[in-house]
Amino acid sequence: MSSKILVGGAATNSAGAFIQAYALGNATASVPAGDYYIAPTANVTIELNTNTTGNISNASYQVVVANNTGGYFISDGVNIRANVLSGTPTITLFQVNQGQAVSETYA
């Protein structure tokens, strides 16, 4: 069993930080289950599947975080996607530390 230590005042993505970066890539992709922030990112929208038929192959996506704006959203791992509108922007999301290994010793 591993331990996780959260350190007050730790910078994002550093050892012990509460907020960790999550690299999703640079193409349209489903967002894994969890709570996320996204900083304003050009050519990327966060979209929700609003199809209520229960058939994921008939997905109908609606924008919940607009292009080049930031926001907070929750994903179930299936019905939320980061959609690339053009080019290959880097999609970086930020989430609560859910298990980054402790890389330092704190006294």
C-alpha positions as CSV (number, residue, x, y, z in Angstrom):
1,M,0.0,0.0,0.0
2,S,1.4,3.4,-0.9
3,S,0.9,6.7,0.9
4,K,0.2,10.1,-0.5
5,I,1.2,13.2,1.3
6,L,-0.4,16.5,0.2
7,V,1.6,19.6,1.1
8,G,0.0,23.0,1.7
9,G,1.4,25.6,-0.7
10,A,2.9,23.1,-3.1
11,A,2.9,24.3,-6.7
12,T,0.8,22.5,-9.3
13,N,2.2,19.2,-10.4
14,S,5.0,19.2,-7.9
15,A,5.5,16.4,-5.3
16,G,2.7,16.7,-2.7
17,A,0.6,19.1,-4.8
18,F,-3.1,19.0,-4.5
19,I,-3.6,19.8,-8.2
20,Q,-1.9,17.6,-10.8
21,A,-1.6,18.0,-14.6
22,Y,-3.1,15.3,-16.8
23,A,-1.8,15.2,-20.4
24,L,-4.7,14.1,-22.7
25,G,-2.7,14.4,-25.9
26,N,-3.3,16.4,-29.1
27,A,-6.3,14.8,-30.7
28,T,-10.0,14.4,-29.9
29,A,-10.3,12.0,-27.0
30,S,-12.7,10.8,-24.3
31,V,-11.8,12.2,-20.9
32,P,-11.2,9.5,-18.1
33,A,-13.6,9.6,-15.1
34,G,-12.8,12.4,-12.7
35,D,-13.1,16.1,-11.9
36,Y,-11.1,18.4,-14.0
37,Y,-10.1,22.0,-14.7
38,I,-9.0,23.1,-18.2
39,A,-7.1,26.4,-18.7
40,P,-8.1,28.4,-21.8
41,T,-6.8,26.3,-24.8
42,A,-7.2,27.4,-28.4
43,N,-9.0,25.0,-30.7
44,V,-10.2,22.7,-28.0
45,T,-13.8,22.4,-26.6
46,I,-15.1,20.1,-23.8
47,E,-18.2,18.4,-25.0
48,L,-21.0,16.3,-23.4
49,N,-22.8,13.5,-25.1
50,T,-26.5,14.5,-24.8
51,N,-28.0,11.5,-26.7
52,T,-30.5,9.9,-24.3
53,T,-31.1,6.7,-26.3
54,G,-28.4,4.8,-24.4
55,N,-26.5,4.0,-27.6
56,I,-23.0,5.6,-27.5
57,S,-22.5,5.0,-31.2
58,N,-25.2,7.6,-31.8
59,A,-23.5,10.2,-29.7
60,S,-24.6,13.8,-30.1
61,Y,-22.1,16.2,-28.5
62,Q,-22.8,19.6,-27.1
63,V,-20.2,22.1,-26.0
64,V,-19.9,22.6,-22.2
65,V,-16.5,24.5,-22.1
66,A,-16.1,26.7,-25.2
67,N,-13.1,27.1,-27.4
68,N,-10.3,29.1,-25.8
69,T,-12.1,29.4,-22.4
70,G,-11.3,27.7,-19.2
71,G,-13.6,25.8,-16.8
72,Y,-14.4,23.0,-14.5
73,F,-16.2,19.8,-15.5
74,I,-16.8,16.3,-14.3
75,S,-16.4,13.2,-16.6
76,D,-17.9,9.8,-16.2
77,G,-15.2,8.4,-18.5
78,V,-17.6,7.8,-21.4
79,N,-19.8,10.8,-22.2
80,I,-17.3,13.7,-22.0
81,R,-14.7,14.4,-24.7
82,A,-12.1,17.0,-25.4
83,N,-12.7,17.9,-29.1
84,V,-9.9,19.3,-31.2
85,L,-11.4,21.8,-33.7
86,S,-8.2,22.2,-35.8
87,G,-4.5,21.6,-35.7
88,T,-2.8,19.6,-33.0
89,P,-3.1,21.6,-29.7
90,T,-1.8,20.1,-26.6
91,I,-4.6,19.2,-24.3
92,T,-3.7,19.5,-20.6
93,L,-6.2,19.0,-17.9
94,F,-5.8,19.6,-14.2
95,Q,-7.3,17.3,-11.5
96,V,-7.1,16.6,-7.8
97,N,-4.1,14.4,-6.9
98,Q,-5.5,10.9,-7.2
99,G,-2.4,9.0,-6.6
100,Q,0.8,10.6,-7.8
101,A,3.6,8.6,-6.2
102,V,5.4,10.4,-3.3
103,S,8.8,11.3,-4.7
104,E,10.3,13.1,-1.7
105,T,10.6,12.6,2.0
106,Y,9.0,15.2,4.3
107,A,10.3,15.8,7.8
